[in-house]
């Protein structure tokens, strides 16, 4: 090719074909317009014709066609394919006609005009250029098919993964339904029978001592409360827990009052300014207090002294609960947690951990103490209007106990 590549006849076609290849992926129509501008400019003599050894520059149009068929939409592929067939015909004319280039290196000029030249060499050159264009187009289509095949594989994997997740969710839903059915058939029915029997016994034994009638009334009310909780759990199991109302800190005062009716001596106090906790944290606080009071009654018996303190002055809510034997020191009703294995302390620790905090439990002399911590952000401090709602009427009106003296609860379960 020599120095002819530096002349205008080779520079402009090379620049236009380079632009056609560079914009094929980004703007297919712009790429076609560069090739059209080159061919139209040479046909109109606006651009100088190329030398006979510059024909390879036209291959850039076919390379651009390959990129277009790889990345363009189906409609644009048809347009690009039809346009390149027309380009092949125009290139054949430009390379064979004596008016433009007078033939390429391997086609000897006949010097008898264009018609004999086209009749003898036209179909050969046209077929050659068409084969080059077809090869480039085939490469582009193969790349597009390979990419589409990969997309189909990824879509199939995603569909299989979604199907597997759906199957797991279906199995979980079936198990959830079975658990809800079992809870309803066993727990709810048994609690209803306990409440009914306690009420019936109380009504038929009015001449019994007041302590017996009070115990029967406590049994009936506790069974009804447990029945409501069981129904709440059943609904949560069936509905995936999304619509189930959850207990809050404001529900602690009614819980304490019900345990007092069960003959627990509960003293509640608090210090600091209450802070709004999340729903999950409030559930954890309520369940921990509920477990503490329940185990104090179960292991300490009637008359057990329980001290409950809420400390809001730190970086989180600290709960101190202490319980022990009743005032008569009835050791026969007291069961040490070391003599049995239960899930109470482990369950409370798990709830505190899920709420972002921690919990400790153990003996301290004649008391069993539990200390729990639920963290919160000081920027979430509740307003004065919200304080009473968070604190609850019982927690706001009871006397203050020394936090250091109240640190654990009887969770022996």
Long-range contacts (C-beta under 8 A, 24 or more apart in sequence): 1-53, 1-54, 4-51, 4-53, 4-54, 5-54, 7-51, 8-48, 9-48, 9-49, 9-50, 9-51, 9-54, 10-50, 10-51, 10-54, 10-57, 12-38, 12-41, 12-47, 12-48, 13-38, 13-42, 13-47, 13-50, 13-54, 13-57, 13-58, 14-57, 17-57, 17-58, 17-60, 17-61, 17-64, 18-60, 20-60, 20-61, 20-64, 21-60, 21-63, 21-64, 21-67, 23-64, 24-63, 24-64, 24-65, 24-66, 24-67, 24-68, 24-71, 25-67, 25-68, 25-70, 25-71, 28-68, 28-72, 28-76, 28-79, 28-80, 29-76, 29-79, 31-64, 31-67, 31-68, 32-64, 32-79, 32-80, 32-83, 35-60, 35-61, 35-64, 35-83, 35-87, 36-83, 36-87, 39-87, 39-90, 39-91, 39-94, 42-94, 42-100, 43-90, 43-93, 43-94, 43-100, 49-94, 49-100, 49-101, 50-94, 50-101, 51-101, 52-95, 52-101, 52-102, 52-103, 52-104, 52-105, 53-104, 53-105, 55-91, 55-95, 55-104, 58-87, 58-91, 58-95, 58-129, 59-132, 59-136, 61-87, 61-91, 61-133, 62-129, 62-132, 62-133, 62-135, 62-136, 62-137, 63-136, 65-133, 65-136, 65-137, 65-140, 66-136, 66-137, 66-139, 66-140, 66-143, 67-140, 68-140, 69-137, 69-140, 69-141, 69-144, 70-140, 70-141, 70-143, 70-144, 70-147, 71-144, 81-137, 84-133, 84-137, 85-130, 85-133, 87-133, 88-126, 88-129, 88-130, 88-133, 89-126, 91-129, 92-118, 92-122, 92-125, 92-126, 92-129, 93-118, 95-125, 96-121, 96-122, 96-125, 176-237, 176-238, 176-240, 177-238, 179-237, 180-234, 180-237, 180-238, 183-230, 183-233, 183-234, 183-237, 184-234, 187-230, 188-227, 188-230, 188-231, 188-234, 191-223, 191-224, 191-226, 191-227, 191-230, 192-223, 192-227, 194-219, 194-220, 194-223, 195-219, 195-220, 195-223, 195-224, 195-227, 198-223, 214-261, 214-263, 215-263, 217-261, 218-261, 218-262, 218-263, 221-258, 221-261, 222-258, 222-262, 225-258, 246-279, 246-282, 246-283, 247-282, 247-283, 247-286, 247-287, 247-290, 248-279, 248-282, 248-283, 248-286, 249-277, 249-282, 249-285, 249-286, 249-390, 249-391, 249-392, 250-389, 250-390, 250-391, 250-392, 251-286, 251-392, 252-285, 252-286, 252-289, 252-392, 252-394, 252-395, 253-392, 253-393, 253-394, 253-395, 255-286, 255-289, 255-290, 255-293, 256-293, 256-308, 256-394, 257-394, 259-293, 259-294, 259-297, 259-306, 262-297, 262-302, 263-297, 263-302, 263-303, 264-293, 264-296, 264-297, 264-302, 264-303, 264-304, 264-306, 265-303, 265-304, 265-305, 265-306, 265-326, 266-293, 266-306, 266-307, 266-308, 267-305, 267-306, 267-307, 267-308, 267-398, 267-399, 267-401, 268-308, 268-309, 268-310, 268-394, 268-395, 268-398, 269-307, 269-308, 269-309, 269-310, 269-398, 269-399, 269-400, 269-401, 269-406, 270-309, 270-310, 270-311, 270-312, 270-391, 270-395, 270-396, 270-398, 270-400, 271-309, 271-310, 271-311, 271-312, 271-313, 271-400, 271-403, 272-311, 272-312, 272-313, 272-314, 273-312, 273-313, 273-381, 273-382, 273-387, 274-310, 274-312, 274-382, 274-387, 274-390, 274-391, 275-312, 275-317, 275-376, 275-378, 275-380, 275-381, 275-382, 275-390, 276-376, 276-380, 276-381, 276-382, 276-386, 276-390, 277-317, 277-374, 277-376, 277-390, 280-354, 280-355, 281-317, 281-355, 281-356, 281-374, 281-376, 283-351, 284-351, 284-352, 284-354, 284-355, 284-357, 284-374, 285-317, 285-319, 285-355, 285-372, 285-374, 287-348, 287-351, 288-319, 288-348, 288-351, 288-352, 288-359, 288-370, 288-372, 289-319, 289-321, 291-344, 291-347, 291-348, 291-409, 291-411, 291-413, 292-321, 292-323, 292-348, 292-370, 292-409, 292-410, 292-411, 293-409, 294-413, 295-323, 295-344, 295-409, 295-410, 295-411, 295-412, 295-413, 296-323, 296-409, 296-410, 298-410, 298-412, 298-413, 299-333, 299-334, 299-335, 299-337, 299-368, 299-410, 299-412, 299-413, 300-324, 300-325, 300-326, 300-333, 300-334, 300-410, 301-325, 301-326, 301-330, 301-333, 301-334, 302-326, 303-327, 303-328, 304-410, 306-409, 306-410, 307-401, 307-405, 307-406, 308-406, 308-409, 309-401, 309-403, 309-406, 310-395, 311-403, 314-373, 315-375, 315-376, 315-378, 316-357, 316-373, 316-374, 316-375, 316-376, 317-373, 317-374, 317-376, 318-371, 318-372, 318-373, 318-403, 319-370, 319-371, 319-372, 319-373, 319-374, 320-369, 320-370, 320-371, 320-403, 320-406, 320-407, 320-408, 321-369, 321-370, 321-371, 321-406, 321-407, 321-408, 321-409, 322-364, 322-367, 322-368, 322-369, 322-405, 322-406, 322-407, 322-408, 322-409, 323-367, 323-368, 323-408, 323-409, 323-410, 324-366, 324-367, 324-368, 324-410, 325-366, 335-412, 336-412, 337-368, 337-411, 337-412, 340-412, 342-411, 342-412, 342-413, 343-413, 344-411, 344-412, 344-413, 345-370, 345-411, 348-372, 348-411, 360-408, 361-408, 361-409, 361-411, 362-408, 364-407, 364-408, 367-408, 368-408, 368-409, 368-410, 368-411, 368-412, 369-407, 369-408, 369-409, 370-407, 370-408, 370-409, 370-410, 370-411, 371-407, 371-408
